């Protein structure tokens, strides 16, 4: 899957998280996902989905709950460590 900009990445993450939660959230970037019901098994499902869809493999060092507690943190990890977006092209 190719994602061209941060807005597209954010929308993809929202849709993916809503699918995993089996309900729709009006989630803002800094809203805590675990308080919205995202538990540890759902985070594992999110990690697997991201790896499959984006063609990446998370390092054990990045599999910390803090990296997945809100959409903005997920975006930062994906951009900074996995090159999901090439910010030089944006």
ZIKA-V927872 format. One record per residue. N is the residue number from 0. RES is the residue in one letter. D_FIRST is the distance of its C-alpha to the first C-alpha in whole Angstrom. Layout:
n;res;d_first
N;RES;D_FIRST
N;RES;D_FIRST
This chain:
n;res;d_first
0;X;0
1;X;4
2;X;7
3;X;10
4;X;13
5;X;14
6;X;15
7;X;11
8;X;11
9;X;14
10;X;13
11;X;10
12;X;13
13;X;16
14;X;14
15;X;13
16;X;17
17;X;18
18;X;17
19;X;18
20;X;22
21;X;22
22;X;23
23;X;23
24;X;23
25;X;24
26;X;23
27;X;23
28;X;22
29;X;25
30;X;26
31;X;26
32;X;24
33;X;26
34;X;29
35;X;27
36;X;27
37;X;24
38;X;26
39;X;25
40;X;24
41;X;21
42;X;20
43;X;20
44;X;18
45;X;15
46;X;15
47;X;14
48;X;12
49;X;10
50;X;11
51;X;9
52;X;6
53;X;6
54;X;8
55;X;11
56;X;14
57;X;16
58;X;20
59;X;23
60;X;24
61;X;21
62;X;21
63;X;24
64;X;25
65;X;25
66;X;21
67;X;20
68;X;23
69;X;22
70;X;18
71;X;20
72;X;20
73;X;17
74;X;15
75;X;18
76;X;17
77;X;13
78;X;15
79;X;18
80;X;17
81;X;14
82;X;13
83;X;10
84;X;12
85;X;14
86;X;17
87;X;19
88;X;17
89;X;17
